[in-house]
Amino acid sequence: MIISISGFHGSGKSTIAEMLAKKLNWPRYYMGGLRREAALKRGMTLAEYNKLGETDPSTDLEVDNYQKELGQIKDNFIIEGRTSWHFIPHSLKIYINVDHKIGAERIFKSLQKKNNRNEDNNLNTLEDVIKSVEERYKSDKLRYKKYFNIDVYDLKNYDFVINTDKISIDQVFENVYSFIKKELEKEALTKNK
């Protein structure tokens, strides 16, 4: 089974993907990390790289082709990326949702610590982060509609959706893992027939 995880900015999707990979003892592939690395190589922030992607499809295609190939040659892994569900259609599709402001607050807290998010320039206040998140959201919608005719934020694309506004990360994990465990059991029954 391949589990694709998408979600809104600051929803906790990376934490959940890490926890699942550890619990299942499966590899985890992080597409946002690949995009951040590609942006750094060009001396750009992720926000600048996304903006470039609005007119240069190569910024998305490299990661998306990589995802597609992974889905064809490997099994039993976690992949985290906004378009992963689309490029690996046979994956179990999970969406982690959060209110935009709450997600921005979480990102802002994360930025206060030493990290390598390479998010955007001048994120000195919560308002700066809220504005940056909204710009990323708009850029994602534009790029993915333009290049792939998909809306990564349409919840109908997913097998399981959870909102993280008012529950702890452990509760989110328990809910997501419970769903996955049932799907793994179903898959095992199907294979044994």
Residue frames as a rotation matrix with the C-alpha (Angstrom) as fourth column:
MET 1
0.573 0.819 0.000 0.00
0.819 -0.573 0.000 0.00
0.000 0.000 -1.000 0.00
ILE 2
-0.641 -0.653 0.403 1.07
0.635 -0.746 -0.199 3.54
0.430 0.128 0.894 -0.72
ILE 3
0.311 0.704 -0.639 -0.25
0.913 -0.408 -0.005 6.29
-0.265 -0.582 -0.769 1.55
SER 4
-0.438 -0.383 0.813 -0.34
0.615 -0.787 -0.040 9.80
0.656 0.483 0.581 0.12
ILE 5
0.079 0.383 -0.920 -0.73
0.924 -0.374 -0.076 12.68
-0.374 -0.844 -0.384 2.55
SER 6
-0.440 -0.095 0.893 -1.79
0.511 -0.844 0.162 16.15
0.739 0.527 0.420 1.56
GLY 7
0.199 0.579 -0.791 -3.19
0.976 -0.190 0.106 19.01
-0.089 -0.793 -0.603 3.54
PHE 8
0.838 0.156 0.522 -3.36
0.236 -0.968 -0.090 22.69
0.491 0.198 -0.848 4.22
HIS 9
-0.119 -0.937 0.329 -0.31
0.065 -0.338 -0.939 24.68
0.991 -0.090 0.101 5.28
GLY 10
-0.645 -0.258 0.719 0.38
-0.638 -0.337 -0.693 24.21
0.422 -0.905 0.053 9.00
SER 11
0.398 0.911 -0.108 -2.09
-0.725 0.384 0.572 21.34
0.563 -0.150 0.813 9.40
GLY 12
0.188 -0.407 0.894 0.47
-0.795 0.472 0.382 18.91
-0.577 -0.782 -0.234 10.84
LYS 13
0.918 0.268 -0.292 0.78
-0.395 0.681 -0.617 16.73
0.034 0.682 0.731 7.75
SER 14
0.133 -0.945 -0.300 4.58
-0.533 0.187 -0.825 16.41
0.836 0.269 -0.479 8.02
THR 15
-0.473 -0.260 0.842 4.38
-0.879 0.207 -0.430 15.37
-0.062 -0.943 -0.327 11.66
ILE 16
0.468 0.731 0.497 1.69
-0.629 0.670 -0.395 12.80
-0.622 -0.128 0.773 10.87
ALA 17
0.789 -0.235 -0.568 3.67
-0.423 0.464 -0.779 11.49
0.446 0.854 0.266 7.88
GLU 18
-0.291 -0.949 0.121 6.75
-0.700 0.125 -0.703 11.07
0.652 -0.289 -0.701 10.09
MET 19
-0.300 0.245 0.922 4.74
-0.851 0.368 -0.375 9.33
-0.431 -0.897 0.098 12.82
LEU 20
0.771 0.636 0.025 3.14
-0.533 0.668 -0.519 6.95
-0.347 0.387 0.854 10.30
ALA 21
0.457 -0.685 -0.567 6.47
-0.512 0.319 -0.798 6.12
0.728 0.655 -0.205 8.68
LYS 22
-0.548 -0.675 0.494 7.91
-0.778 0.194 -0.598 5.28
0.308 -0.712 -0.631 12.09
LYS 23
-0.012 0.651 0.759 4.86
-0.778 0.470 -0.416 3.23
-0.628 -0.596 0.501 13.18
LEU 24
0.899 0.437 -0.035 4.68
-0.342 0.648 -0.680 1.25
-0.275 0.624 0.732 9.93
ASN 25
0.084 -0.968 0.238 8.46
0.007 0.239 0.971 1.13
-0.996 -0.079 0.027 9.49
TRP 26
0.525 0.166 0.835 8.03
0.826 0.139 -0.546 2.40
-0.207 0.976 -0.065 5.92
PRO 27
-0.663 -0.741 0.107 10.05
0.740 -0.625 0.249 4.98
-0.118 0.244 0.963 4.02
ARG 28
0.451 0.739 -0.500 8.69
0.578 -0.669 -0.467 8.52
-0.680 -0.078 -0.729 3.84
TYR 29
-0.474 -0.511 0.717 9.10
0.874 -0.376 0.309 10.76
0.111 0.773 0.625 0.81
TYR 30
0.144 0.439 -0.887 8.62
0.615 -0.741 -0.267 14.49
-0.775 -0.508 -0.377 1.38
MET 31
0.172 -0.003 0.985 7.88
0.965 -0.199 -0.169 16.46
0.197 0.980 -0.031 -1.78
GLY 32
0.974 0.187 0.129 7.85
0.152 -0.958 0.242 19.83
0.169 -0.216 -0.962 0.00
GLY 33
0.513 -0.856 -0.064 11.42
0.048 -0.046 0.998 19.15
-0.857 -0.515 0.017 1.07
LEU 34
-0.114 -0.530 0.840 12.45
0.895 0.313 0.319 18.47
-0.432 0.788 0.439 -2.52
ARG 35
0.533 0.381 0.755 10.82
0.699 -0.701 -0.140 21.73
0.476 0.603 -0.640 -3.64
ARG 36
0.964 -0.212 -0.160 12.52
-0.044 -0.723 0.689 23.65
-0.262 -0.658 -0.706 -0.82
GLU 37
0.144 -0.959 0.242 15.90
0.404 0.281 0.871 22.18
-0.903 -0.028 0.428 -1.85
ALA 38
-0.008 -0.085 0.996 15.30
1.000 -0.029 0.005 23.10
0.029 0.996 0.085 -5.50
ALA 39
0.875 0.360 0.322 14.40
0.344 -0.933 0.109 26.65
0.340 0.016 -0.940 -4.42
LEU 40
0.730 -0.653 -0.203 17.57
-0.012 -0.309 0.951 26.94
-0.683 -0.692 -0.233 -2.31
LYS 41
-0.028 -0.766 0.642 19.72
0.776 0.388 0.497 25.77
-0.630 0.513 0.584 -5.22
ARG 42
0.072 0.136 0.988 18.34
0.852 -0.523 0.010 28.70
0.518 0.841 -0.154 -7.21
GLY 43
-0.885 -0.454 -0.107 18.87
0.431 -0.708 -0.560 31.11
0.178 -0.541 0.822 -4.29
MET 44
-0.422 0.832 0.361 15.12
-0.375 -0.523 0.766 31.45
0.826 0.187 0.532 -3.79
THR 45
-0.675 0.404 0.617 12.60
-0.579 0.228 -0.782 31.02
-0.457 -0.886 0.080 -1.01
LEU 46
-0.702 0.514 0.493 9.80
0.574 0.818 -0.036 28.51
-0.422 0.258 -0.869 -1.49
ALA 47
0.282 0.848 -0.449 7.37
0.347 -0.526 -0.776 31.40
-0.894 0.063 -0.443 -2.05
GLU 48
-0.001 -0.375 -0.927 9.58
-0.726 -0.637 0.258 32.79
-0.687 0.674 -0.271 -4.83
TYR 49
-0.921 -0.363 0.139 9.96
-0.209 0.764 0.611 29.33
-0.328 0.533 -0.780 -6.36
ASN 50
-0.298 0.902 0.312 6.18
0.687 0.430 -0.586 28.84
-0.663 0.040 -0.748 -6.34
LYS 51
0.396 0.411 -0.821 5.73
-0.168 -0.847 -0.505 32.22
-0.903 0.338 -0.266 -8.03
LEU 52
-0.509 -0.654 -0.560 8.25
-0.733 -0.012 0.680 31.19
-0.451 0.757 -0.473 -10.71
GLY 53
-0.854 0.172 0.492 6.25
0.245 0.965 0.089 28.00
-0.459 0.196 -0.866 -11.14
GLU 54
0.129 0.960 -0.248 3.21
0.135 -0.265 -0.955 29.99
-0.982 0.090 -0.164 -12.22
THR 55
0.657 0.060 -0.751 4.95
-0.675 -0.397 -0.622 30.56
-0.335 0.916 -0.221 -15.56
ASP 56
-0.261 -0.821 -0.508 7.62
-0.888 0.411 -0.208 27.82
0.380 0.397 -0.836 -15.54
PRO 57
0.716 0.696 -0.056 6.09
-0.625 0.674 0.394 24.34
0.312 -0.247 0.918 -15.24
SER 58
0.105 -0.745 -0.658 9.50
-0.032 0.659 -0.751 22.70
0.994 0.099 0.045 -14.75
THR 59
-0.588 -0.340 0.734 9.41
-0.685 -0.273 -0.675 23.73
0.430 -0.900 -0.072 -11.07
ASP 60
0.182 0.730 0.658 6.52
-0.890 0.407 -0.207 21.33
-0.419 -0.548 0.724 -10.52
LEU 61
0.718 0.235 -0.655 7.20
-0.606 0.674 -0.423 18.72
0.342 0.700 0.626 -13.18
GLU 62
-0.307 -0.912 -0.272 10.50
-0.554 0.404 -0.728 17.52
0.774 -0.073 -0.629 -11.72
VAL 63
-0.747 0.084 0.659 8.89
-0.616 0.284 -0.735 16.60
-0.250 -0.955 -0.160 -8.39
ASP 64
0.255 0.962 0.099 5.72
-0.816 0.269 -0.511 15.30
-0.518 0.050 0.854 -10.01
ASN 65
0.425 -0.197 -0.884 7.59
-0.648 0.616 -0.449 12.99
0.632 0.763 0.134 -12.39
TYR 66
-0.699 -0.712 0.075 9.55
-0.512 0.424 -0.747 11.68
0.500 -0.560 -0.660 -9.40
GLN 67
-0.405 0.642 0.651 6.31
-0.730 0.201 -0.653 10.93
-0.550 -0.740 0.387 -7.55
LYS 68
0.553 0.655 -0.515 4.81
-0.831 0.391 -0.396 9.20
-0.058 0.647 0.761 -10.56
GLU 69
0.005 -0.667 -0.745 7.88
-0.542 0.625 -0.562 6.98
0.840 0.407 -0.358 -10.90
LEU 70
-0.808 -0.275 0.521 7.88
-0.587 0.301 -0.751 6.10
0.050 -0.913 -0.405 -7.19
GLY 71
-0.012 0.930 0.368 4.25
-0.799 0.212 -0.562 5.01
-0.601 -0.301 0.740 -7.47
GLN 72
0.655 0.242 -0.716 5.12
-0.708 0.529 -0.469 2.70
0.265 0.814 0.517 -10.35
ILE 73
0.070 -0.766 -0.639 8.23
-0.287 0.598 -0.748 1.03
0.955 0.236 -0.178 -8.92
LYS 74
-0.902 -0.429 0.049 7.80
-0.148 0.200 -0.969 0.93
0.405 -0.881 -0.244 -5.14
ASP 75
0.218 0.952 -0.216 5.22
0.111 0.195 0.974 -0.12
0.970 -0.237 -0.063 -2.57
ASN 76
0.573 0.125 -0.810 4.67
0.780 0.218 0.586 0.27
0.250 -0.968 0.027 1.16
PHE 77
-0.670 -0.738 -0.087 5.71
0.728 -0.628 -0.276 3.87
0.149 -0.249 0.957 1.65
ILE 78
0.367 0.669 -0.646 4.36
0.709 -0.651 -0.271 7.22
-0.602 -0.358 -0.714 2.81
ILE 79
-0.536 -0.495 0.684 4.48
0.804 -0.545 0.236 10.14
0.256 0.677 0.690 0.38
GLU 80
0.132 0.510 -0.850 3.73
0.708 -0.649 -0.279 13.66
-0.694 -0.565 -0.447 1.46
GLY 81
-0.927 -0.371 -0.048 2.88
0.236 -0.680 0.695 16.22
-0.291 0.633 0.718 -1.18
ARG 82
-0.360 0.847 -0.392 -0.06
-0.469 -0.528 -0.709 18.25
-0.807 -0.071 0.586 -2.39
THR 83
0.149 0.416 -0.897 -0.23
-0.989 0.076 -0.129 16.44
0.014 0.906 0.423 -5.75
SER 84
-0.787 -0.565 0.246 0.83
-0.580 0.815 0.017 12.97
-0.210 -0.130 -0.969 -4.57
TRP 85
-0.202 0.806 0.556 -2.74
-0.050 0.558 -0.828 11.64
-0.978 -0.195 -0.073 -4.61
HIS 86
0.647 0.469 -0.601 -3.05
-0.547 -0.263 -0.795 12.68
-0.531 0.843 0.086 -8.26
PHE 87
0.105 -0.717 -0.689 0.24
-0.956 0.118 -0.269 11.24
0.274 0.687 -0.673 -9.48
ILE 88
-0.957 -0.249 -0.151 -0.20
-0.201 0.940 -0.278 8.02
0.211 -0.235 -0.949 -7.50
PRO 89
-0.271 0.959 0.078 -3.93
-0.818 -0.272 0.506 7.43
0.507 0.073 0.859 -8.02
HIS 90
0.262 0.348 -0.900 -3.82
0.063 0.925 0.375 3.95
0.963 -0.155 0.220 -6.47
SER 91
-0.817 -0.574 -0.049 -2.58
0.120 -0.087 -0.989 5.40
0.564 -0.814 0.140 -3.18
LEU 92
0.124 0.762 -0.635 -4.68
0.972 0.036 0.233 5.68
0.200 -0.646 -0.736 -0.03
LYS 93
-0.342 -0.244 0.907 -5.37
0.413 -0.906 -0.088 9.41
0.844 0.345 0.411 -0.03
ILE 94
0.119 0.275 -0.954 -5.33
0.988 -0.124 0.087 11.31
-0.095 -0.953 -0.287 3.29
TYR 95
-0.064 -0.099 0.993 -5.99
0.324 -0.943 -0.073 15.04
0.944 0.317 0.093 3.71
ILE 96
-0.232 -0.098 -0.968 -5.06
0.969 -0.116 -0.220 16.88
-0.091 -0.988 0.122 6.90
ASN 97
0.118 0.419 0.900 -7.02
0.544 -0.786 0.295 20.11
0.831 0.455 -0.321 7.19
VAL 98
-0.358 -0.184 -0.915 -6.76
0.886 -0.376 -0.271 23.17
-0.295 -0.908 0.298 9.42
ASP 99
0.814 0.553 -0.179 -8.25
0.508 -0.827 -0.241 26.64
-0.281 0.105 -0.954 9.62
HIS 100
0.501 -0.641 0.581 -6.01
0.511 -0.322 -0.797 28.99
0.698 0.696 0.166 7.64
LYS 101
0.481 -0.307 0.822 -5.28
-0.583 -0.812 0.038 31.25
0.655 -0.497 -0.569 10.63
ILE 102
0.821 -0.176 0.543 -4.51
-0.387 0.529 0.755 28.34
-0.421 -0.830 0.366 12.97
GLY 103
0.742 -0.562 0.366 -2.18
0.670 0.647 -0.364 26.85
-0.032 0.515 0.856 10.34
ALA 104
0.414 -0.577 0.704 -0.40
0.130 -0.728 -0.673 30.19
0.901 0.371 -0.227 10.00
GLU 105
0.668 -0.144 0.730 -0.02
-0.722 -0.362 0.589 30.42
0.180 -0.921 -0.346 13.78
ARG 106
0.848 -0.352 0.396 1.62
0.143 0.872 0.469 26.98
-0.511 -0.341 0.789 13.82
ILE 107
0.544 -0.670 0.505 3.99
0.718 0.061 -0.693 27.94
0.434 0.740 0.515 11.01
PHE 108
0.511 -0.318 0.799 4.86
-0.329 -0.931 -0.160 31.18
0.794 -0.181 -0.580 12.81
LYS 109
0.795 -0.206 0.570 5.71
-0.529 0.224 0.819 29.23
-0.296 -0.953 0.069 15.99
SER 110
0.752 -0.514 0.412 7.85
0.578 0.815 -0.038 26.85
-0.316 0.266 0.911 13.95
LEU 111
0.511 -0.548 0.662 9.68
0.447 -0.488 -0.750 29.76
0.734 0.679 -0.005 12.34
GLN 112
0.753 -0.211 0.623 10.58
-0.574 -0.672 0.467 31.10
0.320 -0.710 -0.628 15.80
LYS 113
0.639 -0.548 0.540 12.71
-0.071 0.657 0.750 27.99
-0.766 -0.518 0.381 16.31
LYS 114
-0.366 -0.810 -0.457 15.81
-0.718 -0.066 0.693 27.09
-0.591 0.582 -0.558 14.34
ASN 115
0.332 0.509 0.794 14.57
0.191 0.788 -0.585 25.30
-0.924 0.346 0.165 11.23
ASN 116
-0.774 -0.633 -0.020 15.18
0.059 -0.103 0.993 24.90
-0.631 0.767 0.117 7.51
ARG 117
0.114 0.955 0.272 11.71
0.527 0.174 -0.832 25.72
-0.842 0.238 -0.483 6.16
ASN 118
-0.871 -0.490 0.044 13.00
0.309 -0.474 0.825 28.33
-0.383 0.732 0.564 3.66
GLU 119
-0.097 0.994 0.057 9.42
0.793 0.112 -0.598 29.59
-0.601 -0.013 -0.799 3.62
ASP 120
0.577 0.329 0.747 9.45
0.686 -0.693 -0.224 33.21
0.444 0.642 -0.626 2.49
ASN 121
-0.571 -0.773 0.277 11.21
0.526 -0.603 -0.600 36.51
0.631 -0.196 0.751 3.17
ASN 122
-0.817 0.117 0.565 10.34
-0.351 -0.878 -0.326 38.88
0.458 -0.464 0.758 6.03
LEU 123
0.154 0.851 -0.503 8.09
0.208 0.469 0.858 36.61
0.966 -0.237 -0.104 8.07
ASN 124
-0.782 -0.591 0.198 8.51
0.022 -0.343 -0.939 38.66
0.623 -0.730 0.282 11.22
THR 125
-0.640 0.650 0.410 4.91
-0.702 -0.278 -0.656 38.73
-0.312 -0.708 0.634 12.44
LEU 126
-0.479 0.582 0.657 1.92
0.318 0.813 -0.488 36.42
-0.818 -0.024 -0.574 12.43
GLU 127
0.523 0.705 -0.479 0.26
-0.164 -0.469 -0.868 38.76
-0.836 0.532 -0.130 9.91
ASP 128
-0.123 -0.669 -0.733 3.26
-0.949 -0.137 0.284 38.31
-0.291 0.730 -0.618 7.57
VAL 129
-0.903 -0.223 0.366 2.85
-0.175 0.971 0.160 34.52
-0.392 0.081 -0.917 7.80
ILE 130
-0.021 0.973 0.232 -0.92
0.280 0.228 -0.933 34.69
-0.960 0.046 -0.277 7.22
LYS 131
0.508 0.159 -0.847 -0.32
-0.629 -0.604 -0.490 36.77
-0.589 0.781 -0.207 4.08
SER 132
-0.490 -0.793 -0.361 2.42
-0.852 0.349 0.389 34.38
-0.183 0.499 -0.847 2.89
VAL 133
-0.718 0.296 0.630 0.21
0.132 0.947 -0.294 31.31
-0.683 -0.128 -0.719 3.45
GLU 134
0.376 0.915 -0.145 -2.62
0.058 -0.179 -0.982 32.91
-0.925 0.361 -0.120 1.47
GLU 135
0.250 -0.380 -0.891 -0.22
-0.910 -0.405 -0.083 33.68
-0.329 0.832 -0.447 -1.39
ARG 136
-0.814 -0.562 0.146 1.03
-0.502 0.808 0.308 30.06
-0.291 0.178 -0.940 -1.40
TYR 137
-0.293 0.813 0.504 -2.56
0.264 0.575 -0.774 28.82
-0.919 -0.094 -0.383 -1.41
LYS 138
0.603 0.531 -0.596 -3.39
-0.346 -0.499 -0.795 31.02
-0.719 0.685 -0.117 -4.43
SER 139
-0.138 -0.761 -0.634 -0.20
-0.974 -0.012 0.226 29.99
-0.180 0.649 -0.739 -6.23
ASP 140
-0.807 -0.099 0.582 -0.91
-0.132 0.991 -0.015 26.27
-0.576 -0.089 -0.813 -5.61
LYS 141
0.147 0.963 0.226 -4.47
0.217 0.192 -0.957 26.61
-0.965 0.189 -0.180 -6.91
LEU 142
0.560 0.032 -0.828 -3.29
-0.666 -0.577 -0.473 28.48
-0.493 0.816 -0.302 -10.02
ARG 143
-0.418 -0.845 -0.335 -0.37
-0.892 0.310 0.330 26.15
-0.175 0.436 -0.883 -10.87
TYR 144
-0.793 0.066 0.606 -2.15
-0.022 0.990 -0.137 22.85
-0.609 -0.122 -0.784 -10.30
LYS 145
0.360 0.933 0.018 -5.24
0.111 -0.024 -0.993 23.97
-0.926 0.360 -0.112 -12.20
LYS 146
0.461 -0.245 -0.853 -3.12
-0.793 -0.546 -0.272 25.32
-0.399 0.801 -0.446 -15.07
TYR 147
-0.441 -0.815 -0.376 -0.78
-0.898 0.403 0.178 22.34
0.007 0.415 -0.910 -15.44
PHE 148
-0.999 -0.025 -0.031 -2.88
-0.022 0.995 -0.097 19.38
0.033 -0.096 -0.995 -14.28
ASN 149
-0.359 0.927 0.107 -6.49
-0.452 -0.273 0.849 20.64
0.817 0.256 0.517 -14.15
ILE 150
-0.036 0.319 -0.947 -6.81
0.717 0.669 0.198 19.60
0.697 -0.672 -0.252 -10.51
ASP 151
0.283 0.126 0.951 -7.73
-0.559 -0.784 0.271 21.31
0.779 -0.608 -0.152 -7.24
VAL 152
-0.467 -0.586 -0.663 -5.55
0.171 0.676 -0.717 19.86
0.868 -0.448 -0.216 -4.48
TYR 153
-0.948 0.137 0.288 -7.77
-0.319 -0.383 -0.867 21.51
-0.008 -0.914 0.407 -1.87
ASP 154
-0.013 0.967 -0.256 -11.00
-0.859 0.120 0.497 19.79
0.511 0.227 0.829 -3.03
LEU 155
-0.378 -0.167 0.910 -11.76
-0.828 0.501 -0.252 17.31
-0.414 -0.849 -0.328 -0.25
LYS 156
0.712 0.700 0.051 -13.62
-0.583 0.631 -0.512 15.00
-0.390 0.335 0.858 -2.66
ASN 157
0.388 -0.654 -0.649 -10.20
-0.667 0.287 -0.688 13.86
0.636 0.700 -0.325 -3.93
TYR 158
-0.582 -0.743 0.330 -9.39
-0.712 0.271 -0.647 12.07
0.392 -0.612 -0.687 -0.68
ASP 159
-0.201 0.435 -0.878 -10.32
0.188 0.897 0.401 8.81
0.962 -0.084 -0.261 1.04
PHE 160
0.288 0.212 -0.934 -9.98
0.946 0.090 0.313 10.25
0.150 -0.973 -0.175 4.54
VAL 161
-0.106 -0.238 0.965 -10.11
0.139 -0.965 -0.223 13.86
0.985 0.111 0.136 5.74
ILE 162
0.252 0.157 -0.955 -9.42
0.958 0.102 0.269 15.08
0.140 -0.982 -0.125 9.26
ASN 163
0.500 -0.039 0.865 -9.49
0.017 -0.998 -0.054 18.59
0.866 0.042 -0.498 10.71
THR 164
-0.099 -0.697 -0.710 -6.74
0.816 0.351 -0.459 19.37
0.570 -0.625 0.534 13.24
ASP 165
-0.011 0.122 0.992 -8.10
-0.130 -0.984 0.119 22.67
0.992 -0.127 0.027 14.60
LYS 166
0.288 0.343 0.894 -9.17
-0.864 -0.309 0.397 21.39
0.412 -0.887 0.207 18.01
ILE 167
0.999 0.024 0.023 -7.42
-0.032 0.900 0.435 18.07
-0.011 -0.436 0.900 18.54
SER 168
0.373 -0.922 0.106 -3.91
-0.541 -0.124 0.832 17.16
-0.754 -0.367 -0.545 19.58
ILE 169
-0.075 -0.512 -0.856 -1.38
-0.982 0.187 -0.026 15.71
0.174 0.838 -0.517 17.18
ASP 170
-0.913 -0.233 0.335 -1.65
-0.325 0.912 -0.251 12.38
-0.247 -0.338 -0.908 19.04
GLN 171
-0.079 0.963 0.259 -5.42
-0.050 0.255 -0.966 12.35
-0.996 -0.090 0.028 18.48
VAL 172
0.411 0.138 -0.901 -4.92
-0.862 -0.262 -0.433 13.16
-0.296 0.955 0.012 14.81
PHE 173
-0.573 -0.729 -0.375 -2.44
-0.802 0.593 0.072 10.30
0.170 0.342 -0.924 14.55
GLU 174
-0.731 0.334 0.595 -4.78
-0.120 0.796 -0.594 7.85
-0.672 -0.505 -0.541 16.32
ASN 175
0.332 0.928 -0.168 -7.62
-0.290 -0.069 -0.954 8.70
-0.897 0.366 0.246 13.92
VAL 176
0.321 -0.287 -0.902 -5.47
-0.947 -0.099 -0.306 8.51
-0.001 0.953 -0.304 10.80
TYR 177
-0.732 -0.681 -0.022 -3.73
-0.680 0.732 -0.044 5.31
0.046 -0.018 -0.999 11.90
SER 178
-0.395 0.686 0.611 -7.04
-0.160 0.603 -0.781 3.67
-0.904 -0.407 -0.129 12.80
PHE 179
0.618 0.609 -0.497 -8.32
-0.552 -0.114 -0.826 4.36
-0.560 0.785 0.266 9.27
ILE 180
0.025 -0.712 -0.702 -5.10
-0.968 0.159 -0.196 3.08
0.251 0.684 -0.685 7.67
LYS 181
-0.757 -0.321 0.570 -5.06
-0.531 0.811 -0.248 -0.05
-0.382 -0.490 -0.784 9.83
LYS 182
0.148 0.897 0.417 -8.58
-0.168 0.439 -0.883 -0.97
-0.975 0.060 0.216 8.63
GLU 183
0.697 0.078 -0.713 -7.52
-0.698 -0.155 -0.699 -0.42
-0.165 0.985 -0.053 5.02
LEU 184
-0.391 -0.900 -0.193 -4.41
-0.908 0.412 -0.082 -2.57
0.153 0.143 -0.978 5.51
GLU 185
-0.554 0.279 0.785 -6.59
-0.281 0.824 -0.492 -5.33
-0.784 -0.493 -0.378 6.98
LYS 186
0.586 0.802 -0.116 -8.95
-0.324 0.100 -0.941 -5.12
-0.742 0.589 0.319 3.99
GLU 187
0.360 -0.547 -0.755 -5.98
-0.920 -0.074 -0.385 -5.28
0.155 0.834 -0.530 1.62
ALA 188
-0.680 -0.644 0.350 -4.60
-0.709 0.699 -0.092 -8.34
-0.186 -0.311 -0.932 3.42
LEU 189
-0.109 0.747 0.655 -7.97
-0.154 0.639 -0.754 -10.11
-0.982 -0.183 0.045 3.18
THR 190
0.742 0.375 -0.555 -8.19
-0.545 -0.143 -0.826 -9.37
-0.389 0.916 0.099 -0.54
LYS 191
-0.042 -0.865 -0.501 -4.68
-0.971 0.154 -0.184 -10.73
0.236 0.478 -0.846 -1.15
ASN 192
-0.749 -0.282 0.600 -5.42
-0.524 0.807 -0.274 -13.91
-0.407 -0.519 -0.752 0.80
LYS 193
0.301 0.935 0.186 -8.51
-0.514 0.323 -0.794 -14.78
-0.803 0.144 0.578 -1.25
